[in-house]
Structure formats: C-alpha cells, structure tokens
Amino acid sequence: MNEPATPNEKSATDRRVPLWIAVLASGLAIVLGGLIGGGIVAAVRDQPDITSVGCATTTVAEHGLPSVVTIQVAAGSASGSGSGVVIRPDGYIVTNNHVISAAANGGSINVLFSDGGEFPARLVGRDVLTDLAVLKVDRNAQLPAMAWGASSQLRVGQPVVALGAPLGLSSTVTSGIVSALDRSVNVPADNSRTALLVAAIQTDAAINPGNSGGALVDCARKLMGIPTAGATVPNPQGGTSAGNIGIGFAIPSEFARTLSDELIAQGSVTHASFGVGIATISQVAARRAGTTAGLLVVATTPGGPSDAAGIRAGDIITALDGVQTTSAEQLQALTLTRRPGDVVQVSVERAGVEHTEAVTLGRQQSQG
C-alpha cells in the first residue's frame, strides 16, 4: 500500500515505528491489497450486450469504429492482442500499457485498422503507474482521429458505448451506462507492480479480454474513457468466477489526454513524489489499538519532500489538503495528478498532537 517510490524511498527509514502499530497497519494493508488485487483484473470474460436507453448506438458505432484499432503484440514465444484509439490524424494511438508491455523492450507491435489495413507501430512512450501508453503508426494518409470528450461532465446513469477488440474480435461494440464515477482502482502492472486508475469511470458496458485500451464513448461520439479493467468474483475453489459481473473501469479521458500529450512530447511522464512510505490504519484497527485512523508513516526519504517538511516515521497522516485520509490510494492519486513543486497541506498526528505541514512535492520519472 506504499506510495510508488524509488528504491531508496522504499527502504530509507529515519526513525523506528512502534512495532505494534506497524504490524497492525501492515496486516490490514495486506488483507486490503489481497482483496483488491484478487478482485480487479486487467481482462475479464464474456457478458451479454446491454442496450443503451436513449443512445443511437448504431450511429456511435458507425462513426467511432474507424478510430478504434486492434493491437497485436509478439515478443519471443509470447503474443497477445488488445485495442487502441487513434487520437491524432498523423498516426498517434493511445492504449493501455499492459496491452503492449510484453514488447516494450523488444518485440513487434502491429496495428489492424477497421478497413483491413495492417501496419507496424513503434512505442512512443508508456507509463506503468497509470497503465497508459502511446504508439505511432506511419501511414500515407490522414487517420480518423476520435475527438476527446470532457469526462468531468459525465453523469451517473448516462449511456456509454465500449468499442474494441475483445478476444481479438475487431470492431466489437457493447453498451451500457456510467455506473459510478471517481473510483480508485489498483490493477496489476509490470514486474509485480501495480498501477492506479485515478478517478476511474465505472460502467456495466462489457469489458472483455482485448477491450483494454479501446474507447468508451458517449452518445455524441466523444472519447470519454479508456476501458482498462473489469471486476471478477473470487472463486472459493481458487481463481475467479467464470463470467463478467458487469463492473468495468475506464481511465477518464481528460486524465488520459494530459498524459498522452506528455508522452508524445517527451516520451515519458513526470510524476510528483511525497518521498514517504505509508500503511493504512482503518477505523476498526484504530479503535482496537486506541490510536488514530489514517496513514501511518513507516518510512521517509532523507532530504525528500516529507522529511524536509518535518514529517517523521511514526506520524499518522490524517488529512491531505483538508480531506480526511481513509486509504493509501488518496496519497498515490495525488502523486499522479499533481505536479512536482505543488504544495500539499498534510495534517499529521504525533504523540496525540495534530499539526499541519506544507509538503512541496518532489519528482519521480514515469516507470517504463
């Protein structure tokens, strides 16, 4: 449950934490992480289509499918497929990092268009922490780019359509509604790491294996999100349930657009950093232990942002910019949505006394 950090941030501790607090907090974090990690996967199984009420799905599909591509990846004996969306007419395509990660350090990436054309693609840049990547295809024609939408204007219950290539079946359309907004969802990433879907859109439009990286579109044919993950029910006999349960998640378009532009411009993304390792103390755990709920500081980076602000191992972070802390994802989300140099007001409790420190965020490079 720690903030993604450089190796020295993970190990550098300038003060010992009381053992009973560390054991209690880390034990709960392991349980929570197990539940989330076991329930959210980057690919899910079949679910029947759902008809959107009040949305001309056929029109959305007709206009949207030419902008959605099938991505085929091969690296050694490994191969796979996913989806992508053309976001610029000169050949830039956004997708999920987990779709192309197998070929990120050697291998081939090919893109299949709805008109049957197939072209090699090169990786422009990727960000493991947010599960986004950008590809470039050189084609002697202007490509049908999909217009970005304003995901911040979405409303719960609004019809949406998912376009992609589930199970390698190109130009597949499913539909549903926006089931919820502003979900924080951890998903598996490269080398046993995790990515965080920040303020994710929850939808019951079917997101099946291969839909990842495709398009979640509104009735005005605007790109509102990048379908990325779906939930499954853990099976008591091991593994997960055999069917999709109608809970999928998409990266909101405004966040995806910001990161895509940065990847195109620089080939990488610069994230902010607190320079701190934390574990969650829930309300239940706090009551049992007679302490305060929040985020227990288990380590700080010497000279890092939190250390410079006076935060120490053993402190309990109770609020970030005035918002009560209930999960590690809140701090992680700030590192992904704020910029280095931004100032965050961090409320901490130490020895029963609460005070607020101004933390000037540091810098961490995107992980690829």
N, C-alpha and C positions, 0 to 999 in steps of 0.2 A: 504493500500500500504506500510505499515511499514515493516521493516525487521523483520522476525520471532525473537522473543526475549523472555527472561524470564519475568515474571510478573513485576519485579521491573524495567526492561528496558523499558517496555511499559509505565510506569507511572512516572518515575523519570525525572523531568524537572528542570534544574538548572537556567533557565532564561526564562522570558516570551517572546513569539514571537509576533511581531506586529499583531494585530487582523485581519487587512485586508488581510495580506499575508496568515495567517493560514486558514481563511475562503475560500479564493480564491483557494489555493492549495488543501485543503481537499475536496472542492466541485468538483473539476476536478478529483481528485482521485476516488471519489465515482462514478462518471459517467464512468470513465475508468474501474474501477473494476466491475461495473454492466454490461458493455458491454462484458468484457472478461468472467466474471462468468456466464452470461446468454448464451454465445455462445459456450463455451467449456464444455463438459460433459464427465464423465468417461465411458459412454456407449452410443452407437448410434445405429440407426436402419438399416434395410437391404439396400444393394446396390448390383446390379448385379456384377458378377465377371468380371475382366478385364484380357485379355490375355497379358502376358508379351512378348515383342518382343525380340528375341534372347536369351531366357532363357528356359532351359529344365525343365519346371515346374513339369512335372511328375517325373523326377529324383530327383528334390529337395524335392518333397513331399514324395517319397518313402524312402529317406534317413533321412528326417527330422522328420516325424511324430512320429516315435518310441520314440523320445526325448521329445515330447510335451505331456503334461498331462492335464486332466480335473480335476479341483479342486472343491470339493463340501463342502460347509460350512453350519453348523447349530448351532444356539445358541438360545435356548428357542423356541419361535414361529417363529423366523427369519431363513431364509435359502437363499442360493444363490449359484451361480457357476461362475467359471472363468477358466483361463488357467494358465499353468506354464511350465517351461523348465528345464529339468534335466541338470545341469551344472557340476556335478561330478559323477563318476560312483558309489561312495559309498552312493548315495541317496540324495544329496543336490539339491534343486529345487528353482529357482528364480521365483518370481511372483510380482504382484503389491500389495502394502499394502491394497488398497481399496478392493481387492478381498477377503482378509482374516480378515479384521479389525473387522468384527462382532463377530468373535470367538477368537479374540486376548486375551480377558480377561475371557475366559470361553466359552466352546462350543466345537464342534468337527470339525476337518478338515480331509477330506478323499481325496485320490488321485486315479484317474482312469487312467490306462495306456492303450495304443493303443492295447495291446494284450488281454485286458479284465480284467487284474488283478486289484484289488482294495485294497488299504492299508491305514491305518490311518497315519496321518502325524503330527509331532509336529512343533511348531513355534520356529525357531532358533533365529530370531530377525527381527525387522522391523524398518523402518524409515519413519515417517509420512511426513517429509519435502520434501522428494524426491519420495514418493509413491513406495518404494521398500520393499520387504520382502523376507526372505529365509525360506524354510521349509526343514524338514529332514524326509525321509521315510526309515524305516529299512526293507530291503527285502533281502532274502537269494540268491542274485545274483548281479552281476555287472550290473548297469543300463546303457543304451545307452546315454551317455552324449553328448550334442551338443557342437561342437567346437566354441569357441569365435572368432568373426571376428574383424577386425580393422575398427570401424565406422568412424574414421577420414579419411579413404581412400574412403569413399562413394562419388559419384558424382551425381549431379542433372541430372535426366533422366535415371539413372541406374535402371534396372529391379530388383524388390524385390518380395518376396512371404511371405504372412502372414499365419501362422499356429496356430490354436487354436480351441476353442470350443464355437463358437457363439451360444447363446440361448441354451446352454447345448449340442449342436450337436458336439460330439467329432470328432477329426481328420478332421476338415474342412480346406480347402485350398482356399485362394483368392490371387490374384496377381495384380501387378501394377508397378509403378515406384517411385523413390525418387523424390518428387515434389519440395522440398526445404530443406535446412539444417540450423542449428543454430537458430531454433525458441525457444523463451522463452514463455512457456505456463503455466499459472496458472490453476490448476484443484482443484475441491473440495476435502477436506480431512476430517479427523475425527473431530467431535465436532465443526463444522462450521469453521474449519481452512482451509488453502489452502496449497497445495504442488506446487512446481515449477518444471516443466520438463525443465532441463537445456540443452541448445544446442540440442533441440529435432529434430528428423528426421520427416519431413512431407512427407506423402505418400498418394496416391489415392487408394492403396490396401484397400479393405473394412475391417474396424474395427468395428465389431458389438458387441452388448452386449454379454459378455462371452469371447470375444477375449482378453480382458485385461489380461496381464501377460504372454501371449504367445510369439511366436517367429516371428520376422521379419528377413528373411533370404535372403542372396544374392544367385546368381547363383552357387556359389561354395559351397553352403550348410553351410555357416558360419553364426553364430548368430550375426546380425548387430544391433538389437534393440529389446526392449521390448514394443510391442504395448500397449498403455495406454489410449488414449483419442481420441475422434472424435469431430468435429465441427458440430453444427446444426444451422439453421437459425431461429431466434426468430419469433414466430407467432404473428401478431398484435392482435389476439384474446386471446393471452395468451399461455404459453407453448412454444414448439418448433415445427419445421417442422416435417412432418411425415416420411421423408426419409433421408438417408445418402447423404451428398453433396460431397463426395469424398475428404474430408480433414481429415486425421487422423494423430496422432502423436505417436512417439515411443521414449523411452529413449535410447540414444546411448549406444552401447554395452560396450565401454571402460569405461564409467562412471558407468554403471550398474555392470561391473565386479569388479571395485575397491571397490564399496560399498558392494557388495555381499561378497567379500573376508573379509572385515572388520566385517560384520555381522556374518560370520561363525567363525571368530577368537575371537570376543569379545561379540557377542550378541547385540551389539549396534554400532552406528556410532557417532563419534565426529566431529561436525561441527565448523567452525570458527564463530566469532561474532565481529561486529563493536561496539556493545553497543550503538546504536543510533536508534531513530525513525525518519522517514522521510515522506514527502509528495511531489508529483511531481508538479513542476511548468512548464507547457508546454510553447512552443514558443509563442503561441497565448495569453495565460494568462500573460506571461511576458511583451509582448508588451502593453497589455491593462493596466497593473499595473505600467509600467515604471520600471520594475525590470529585473533581470537576470533569464533566464531559467535554470533549473537544479533540484536538490533535496533539498528541504527545510528541514533543521534540526529542528524538533519540540521538540525533547527530547534527552537527553543523560543520560547514567547511571553514577552516581557519581563514580569516580575512574575507570570507564570502559575504553576500548581501545580508543574511540574517545575523551572522556573527558581528558584522560591522554595526548593525543596528542595536546590538546588545542582547539579542535572544540567545539563550543558552540551553543545552541539553537538560531535560527535566522540566522545562517550561511547558505549559499547556496552552496551545493556541485556541482561543475561544471565539474569535470573530475575525473576519477578513473584510476590510472596508465596511465595518458595521454589520455585516451579515454573519449570523451565528454559524459556526462550523460544525457540521454533522458528519462529514465524510472526507477522506483524503482526496477524492476527485475534485473537490472545490479548489484546493490549492493547485492541483495538477492542471485544472482548467485555466486558472489564472496564468500559469506559465505558458500556456498555448495561445491565449487570446490577448495578453498584454505584451508590451514591447520592452526590451532592455532599456533601463533608465526611468521607466514608470515607477511611481511611488505608491506603495500599498500600505494602508494603515492596519497593522497587525495587533490585535488585542491578545495579551498573554497573561496567564496567571502563574505566579511564582510564590511558593510558600504561603498561599492563601490570599495574596495581594494581587489585584489585577491592574495592569497598566498597558498603555498603547505605545508601540514603537513604529516609526516610519521606516519601512524597508524599501530601499532603492534596488529594483530588480537588476540582476546581472544578466549574463548572456550564455546561452548554450546553443551550439550549432545543431541543425537537424541531423538525425541519425539515419544513415542510409547504407 
